[in-house]
Amino acid sequence: MLREKEARPAPGLLVALLLFVVIAASVAGIVSGARSDSPVMAVGGAIAISLASLCFKGLFTVAPNEGQVLTLFGKYQGTVRTPGLWFVNPFIQRASVSLRVRNFETNKLKVNDAQSNPVEIGAIVVWKVIDTAEAIFEVNDYVQYVAVQSESALRALASTHPYDSHGTDLISLSTHQAEVNKGLLEALHERLAKAGVEVIEARISHLAYAPEIAAAMLQRQQASAIVAARQTIVEGAVGMVELALDALKSRDIVELDGERKAAMVSNLLVVLCSERSTQPVVNTGSLYT
């Protein structure tokens, strides 16, 4: 694999001044040769102007956060990253590579998760080029390569995790955002390293069930929430009943046998766990009638 190496061009400003001086001297030589009827001076001046004009093709500028990749007859000569005006062999070809940080947002992909449920998922990838030689020579189009590999990594990630864990310890797409984003980042690092690209950040930007199962999954989530809420209510009610029985016993307010204690527990649970307001019945007789 080609690795980036630093090129050492000549200072462009100095060369440009020299070329202007050569052109001015050549024009003066042509004029002088024409006046003195000396074809040698005129031809020499014309040749000098042609060579100077050719050398102007070797001047180029490098902007901040930009790299110029240099090749001579198909051979890699190096990369210029230092901003400024530079001069190289006029026959050297140059390719500009941006070193700025870029954002890429994938399309909303439709993928089957680990439980074969169709989901829609999208991601945002923040990346930049760190090796210009690999970006230019190792892949055909590094921008398109980033896009294709990002979507491929996202599909692979979504197919290995369920959308929802449903109370288990499985890493799911919806409840373990940090773990999922970390897995996506690692997958992209592995896939894009050969293109001279560094992935700075990768995160899920869109996640939803596919429209054809969204309604059914919403009902499932609602049912799970209701069950969880009921479980919490029952646990709280049992604790309150226990406190009530302990308080009655410790204060010696009333002595309840097993049957009456069971009836009291049943009544308290009904009152505490019921969704509607209860209608109390006042017992005007004795404790056992």
N, C-alpha and C positions, 0 to 999 in steps of 0.2 A: 504494500500500500504506500502511496505517495504521502509524505508528510510535509507540512508547510516549512519553508525555509525563508530566511530574510534575504531580499535582494538589495544590492547596493548601487542605486542609480546615482548619476552625477547631479549636482545642484542645477535646477532648471533655470533659475534667474541668471546665473553667470553664463550658461550656454546661450540663452536667448540674447543677451547683450552682445556676446561674441558673434552670433549669427547676424545680428543687425549691422554690426561693424563690417562683417565680410560682405554683406549685400551692398552697403553704402560704398565700400571700396571697389566692389565689382562694377557698380553703376558708373563710378568715376572713371574706372579703367576703360569701360566701353565708350564713354563719351570722349575720353582722351584719345583712344585708338581711332575713333571715327574722325576726329579733328586732324590727327597726324597721319591719317591714312595708313594705320598699322593694324592689319587684320588679326595679328597674333594677340594683341591686347584685347581686342573686341571679343574674339572667340574665347580667350581665357576668362574674361569677365562673365560671359554668358554661362560658361561651364561652372564657374564659382557660384553664380546665382542659382543655377539648377541644383547644385549639391546642397547649398544652404537651405533652399526650399524643401528639399528632401529631408534634411535634418530636422526641420520644424515638426515633422510627423513624430519625432521621438520625444517631443515635449508633452507632458501630461500632468494633470493635477490629481491630488489625493485629498478627499474631503475627510473631516473627522468621522470616526467610526465607519471607515471604508477601507477595503483592501483591493489593490490592483494586482491581479495574477498575471505574471509575465511568461510567455512561451516564445521560443525561437525555433522555427522550423519543426514544430511539434514536440520540442523538448522543454520541460518545465525549468524556468530560470530562477524563480523565487517570487516572493510577494512583497509588495511595498505597502506598509501600513502607516508610515509617518506622514501626517498632512503636509501639504506644500506643493510647490512646482518642481518637477523632476525631469531628467532627461535620460533616455536609454537609446539603444540601437534602434534606428527607425524601422528596421525589419521585424522587431519584436512585436508580437500581438499581445494585447491587454484585455483582460476580462475583469469587470468591476464586480465586487462582492460586498454587499452591505453587512456590516458587523453590528447593526443596531438590534435591539431586543424587539421581537415581533410577537403578535398575538395571532393565534389560529383557533377558530371555533369550528368544530366538526358539525356535520349535518345531524339532524335528529335521526338516529339509527334505530331500526326495529330489530330487536334481538330476542332470542329465547334465553331466559335466565337459567340458573342451575336446576330449577324445578320445572323447566319447559314452559314457563309462563311467558307470553310475548310482552315485552316491555319496550318503551321508547327511551333512548338515552343519548345524551350529548355531552361534550366536554370542551373545555378551553385549555389550550396548550400555549405556554409562554416559552419561547426558544430564541436562540441566536447562534450564529455561525462562529465557531472557535478555531477551525482549521480550514482555511480557504482552499488549500490544495485538495483535500478530501472532498470538499463540497463541489468542486468543479470537475475533478477527474474520476472520483470513485462512483458517482451516481450521474444519471443522465440529466435530471432536473431536480436539484435538492429541495426546492420549494414544494414541488409536486410530491416528492418522496416523503417529506414531512407530513403532508396531508394524508397520503395513502396509508402510511405506517401508523399514524395517530388513530385513524378510524379502525384499522385492523387490530391494534392493541386494545382499543375500547371494546370492540366486539368480543375479543377473547376474554377480557376481564369480566364483562357482563354475563358471559355464558358459564363462568366458574363460580358465581355467587348468586344466591337467591335474592329476590327483590326485598323480601321481608323475612326476618328470622322467626316470627310467630312465637316469641317467648323462649326460643332456644339460644344457645351460645354461638351459633353460626355467624360468621361475618356476612352481613347482608348489605345490599346496595343502599338501602334507605336509612338504616340505623347506624352504620359504621362508616361515616363519611371520611374520617381521617385515614382509616386503614385502607379504604378503597382508593382514595387519592394517592396514597403512598405506593400502593401496588401499581397503579397506572403510571406513576412517575418512574418507577424502576423498570417497567416494561418498555417505556419509551426510551429511557437511557440505553437499554440494551439494543433496541432496534435502530436508533439513530446515531449511534457512536460511529459507525462506519462512514457516515456522511459528513463528519466533522461538525455535528450539531450538538449543542448542549441544551437540554431541557431544564429550564429554570423552575417552572411550576406547571402542574397538571391537576385539574380539578373537574369534577362532574358539574355541569351547568344545567342539565335538564334530566329529569328522571320521572317517569310516569308509566302506569300500565297502559298497554295498547287499548284503543277505544273499544274493541270487541269484548274485552273482559273487564273493563274498568268498573262497570256497574256491579258485577258479581264480586269483584275484589273489594269494592267499597262496602258491600253488605258483610263480607267476611271480616273486614276490619272493624265495622261497627259491632258485630257480634262479639268479637274478641274484646273490644272495649267494654261492652256491657258485662261480659263474664268477669273481667278484671275488676270492674266497679262493684259487682255483686260480692265478689270474694272479699274485697276490702270492707264492705258494709257488714258482712257476716262476721268477719274477724273482730270488727269493732263492737258489734252487738254482743258477741260471746264475752268479750272483755267487760262490757258494762253489766251483763247479767252476773258475772263472777263477782264483780265489785259489790253489786246489790246484795247478793247472798252473804258475802263476807261481812258486809256492814250490818245486816240484820242479825247475824249470828254473834258478832262481837258486841253489839249493843244490847243483846238479849231482848229485842223487841217482840219477836214472836218465834215460836218453835215450830218448824215445819217438818212433817214426816216426808218420806221419799216420794209418795204419790203427790202430795201438795207442792212439794218442791219442783217436781217435774211439770206440774200444771203451771206453776209460776214461771218457770223457765220458758215453757212453750208460749205463754201469753206475752212475756217480755220480748221474745224473739219476733213474734208476729208484729208487735208494736214497732220495734226498732227497724225491722227489715221490710216492712210494707211500703209500697210506693204511694199509697193513699192514706189519708188521715183515718185513724181508727176510731170506732164508736165505743166508748167505755160502757160497761154494764156494772152498775153498783149493786153489790150484794148486801141486802138489808137483813139477812138472816144471820145465823151463826157462821163460824168458820167452815163448818162441814156440811151446811145445808144451803 
